[in-house]
Amino acid sequence: MSETEVRESLMAATTSAVPVLEARGLSVRFRGRGGGVANAVDGVDLAIAPGEIVALAGESGCGKTTLARTLLGLVPPAQGEVRFQGKALKSSRRALRAYRRRVQLVLQDPTGSLNPRHTVYEAVAEGLRIHRVRGNEEQLVAEALSRAGLRPPERYFLRYPHELSGGQRQRVVIAGALVLQPEVLVADEPVSSLDASVRGEILALLLKLRDELGLSVLVVTHDLGLAWNIADRLAVMYLGRVVEVGPTEDVLRDPQHPYTRALLSVVPEIDQMEPMVLQGEPPDPTRIPSGCRFHPRCPSAVERCARDPLPVIPVGAGHTAACWFADPERRAFTDS
């Protein structure tokens, strides 16, 4: 069976499964500058199937990191709920402690994630000690380092972060997550601080972990090229909402929302699209426009876009978009 057939078989099996991690109507609000309320996340629905890699993309300030932190139980939602393996996440300290062992975070800056005074062994063993995991600690640490691609693991036990390359430090961070045997990794810009030559290695590692361990992965990124290389599905966020979601190849080959097209047009690997310059100011979550919240910057906007909000609508198999022009029945509407 080819790699493509394996991937298709895996996705066929997971799309009908209960999501391992899910946001239902999730909203998060903060007090913004000047006393306004920032709707950082606004009514988001997003599901991750077992063994699936989902990329969450958008420019800075769109709410993707806040959504990821809320899925991790680090930020309490104002509305909606986080569900793990079909059950609502409880807010008690005990429940969150158990949950965070099973859903682990991988940060974008491995240097900032690691204590410079701790050896690699201590960094990876820290999670075991916090969660009081039983078993042979040295063996568990060695297995995690080996899975993260640091072999032989004993060679790294007594090294300090400053003695490692950027890619090796990120592998230590990943090993620190793997040592707790989680079901889900949430990776926030996992390769943005790495050299281009190392990025592919870390992405290949995440794919390998998914295939070998059945891990689900949520990758937060601003880079649609990264999503193309690693993700089974892609969700695009703008100003607190998911405006397009679907199989990665479908979304990137046939983007239905103008914001997705704008992001895609500046990806160097995509040479068939003219660069799209977004109009207006960057989004401000304390001042949500009426109607479609992208209309002030959209080159295709008409009067109705500013007047009537539109939820995500089906545009293909598993592919939805929140745009009037994505709906064939509304594509020809007049602005009367």
Helices and strands as residue ranges (DSSP letters): H 3-14, E 21-31, G 33-35, E 37-48, E 53-57, H 64-71, E 79-84, E 87-88, H 93-102, E 103-106, H 110-113, H 120-130, H 137-147, G 153-156, G 161-163, H 166-178, E 184-188, H 196-213, E 216-221, H 224-230, E 233-238, E 241-247, H 248-253, H 258-265, G 295-297, H 303-307, E 313-316, E 319-321, G 324-326
